[in-house]
């Protein structure tokens, strides 16, 4: 009864998802279990987190995103399993359980907002790099948006300049890169960090990062493509910042 029953029903719903079930599919609908769980325990952390996950499997749906946010908020208010809720939330937003990167700026910006909320709420710092690790999921936003793509402006706008700089430094300190365990390479990292520092108003930090970047690129002798484009960006930034 109560919480125990709700925990069990929520996990039965998750089992249906793992078997291939999806909302709206008769006989394997995880939502049937999540509804039953919340009837037994209206604030159940698992049912709300898993229901939010299920909603976000609907790609390109602003309504699903808004409803999922309400479920995750309720799950967090329970003060239980916060780390679990956050990893489910970010995995759902980015759909990193598939083999296809979801190109949805609104969801990516939502993830950056989630990380900022974790920092300002003094939540436990996410675990490090490696397959499926939280930091790797978030780094992919910056990699595809900054390093291989050109979506810096909308991603930076997800937070105020001061918040974005503080959150990036909190989540991605240089001494925790661990490129041998799936973390970013130093040059990719510096390319992103320099832009976040510039956006955040740390002119000296941005200049230092851009200079290190140019020095590192010099050894690669880029003749075209992404590396040459990023080197050109770094050199232009140094001139712009008066360096």
Residue, then its C-alpha position, 0 to 999 in steps of 0.5 A: x500500500x501507499x509508497x511501497x505500492x507506488x514504487x512497485x507500480x512505477x517500476x512495472x511501468x518502467x519495465x513496460x518501457x524497456x519491453x518496448x511499450x509507449x504511451x498510447x500503445x494498448x497492452x504495454x502503456x507505461x502510463x497506466x502504471x504511473x497513474x496507478x502509482x500516483x493514486x497510491x502515493x501522489x508525490x511518488x518520486x519514481x512515478x513522476x520522474x518516469x512519467x516525465x521521461x515518457x512524455x519527453x519521448x514525444x519529440x518536437x512537442x512543446x506541450x510534452x515538454x511543459x507537462x514533463x517539467x511539472x512532473x520533474x518539479x514534483x519529483x524534486x520536491x519530494x527530496x528523494x533520489x535527486x541524483x536519479x531524478x536529474x539523470x533521468x531528466x537530462x537523459x529524457x531531454x536529450x534522448x541520449x538513450x537512442x543513437x541519434x542526437x536530438x537537434x532540439x535547441x529548446x531541450x538543450x537549453x532546458x538542460x543547461x537550465x537544469x544544471x544551473x538549478x543544480x549549482x544554485x541549489x547546492x545539489x551534489x556535483x554530477x559524477x564524472x565522465x564515461x559512458x552514460x555519465x551526466x557530464x558527458x551528456x551535457x558536454x555533448x550540447x556544447x560540442x555539437x553547438x560550439x565545436x562542430x556546429x554554430x549555435x553558440x548564441x542561442x545556447x549561451x542565451x539559456x542563462x545570464x552571462x554570469x550564471x552561464x560562466x559560473x555553471x560552466x566552471x562548476x560542471x567542467x573544471x579543467x582538472x576533471x576533463x579525463x579525456x581518456x574516459x570520454x571527456x573532451x579533448x583540451x582544444x575542444x574544451x578551450x574553444x568552448x570555455x573561451x566563448x563562455x568566458x567572453x560571454x560571461x565578462x571574463x575578458x582576461x580569462x577568455x584571452x588566456x584560453x584563446x591564446x592557449x587554443x591558438x598555440x595548441x592549433x599551431x601544432x596541427x597546421x590546419x589547412x581547412x575544415x572545422x579546425x581551421x574555422x575554429x582557429x580563425x574564430x580564436x584569432x579573431x577573438x584575440x584581436x577583438x579583445x585587444x590581445 
